[in-house]
Amino acid sequence: MIENINQPTDWWENLSEAQKQHIQTGIADEENGRTISSKEFWDKLKDQNEN
């Protein structure tokens, strides 16, 4: 399907409700300090795969 390039669209409107909820959860996690660094993530993943 070819979209009309003269008609701007908001990508948010094309997301499913589940996708929107995942994004909102991620934003809330970040705002409330529930994050880890990339290094922490990869180190934990590596440790899990070694056990």
N, C-alpha and C positions, 0 to 999 in steps of 0.2 A: 504494500500500500504506500502510495506517495502522499506525503503530507503537504499541505499548502504552506510554503515557506513564508508567505506574507502574514500568516496567522500565528502569532506567538503562542506557545503552549507552555504550561507549567509542568515540569516533569513530575512534581509531587502528585498531581492529579492522575497520573498514569500508574501510580503504585497501588498495589493491593493493600487492604487494611492491615494484613499481617506484616507487610514490608514497612508500612508507616509506623506500626507499633514497635518493631525492632529498632527503627531509627530513634523514636522517642525514648525508648528504654536506654539506648546508648548515650543519648544526650543527658538523660537523668543520671546515669552512672558517672559520666564525666563531671557533671555539676556537683555531685556528692562525693567526689574523690574515690570512687570505686574503679580505679584504673591501675594498670601495671605498665612498666616500661616494656618496650619491644624485647630488650635483652632478657628481662625476667620471664616473659612469655616463652621465648625460644629455649631458655635454660630449663624451664619446667617441662616443656614438650620433649626435650632431649632426655631428661631424667626419666620421664614416663616410658619412653621407647627403649631405654636401656634396662628397665626392670622387667 
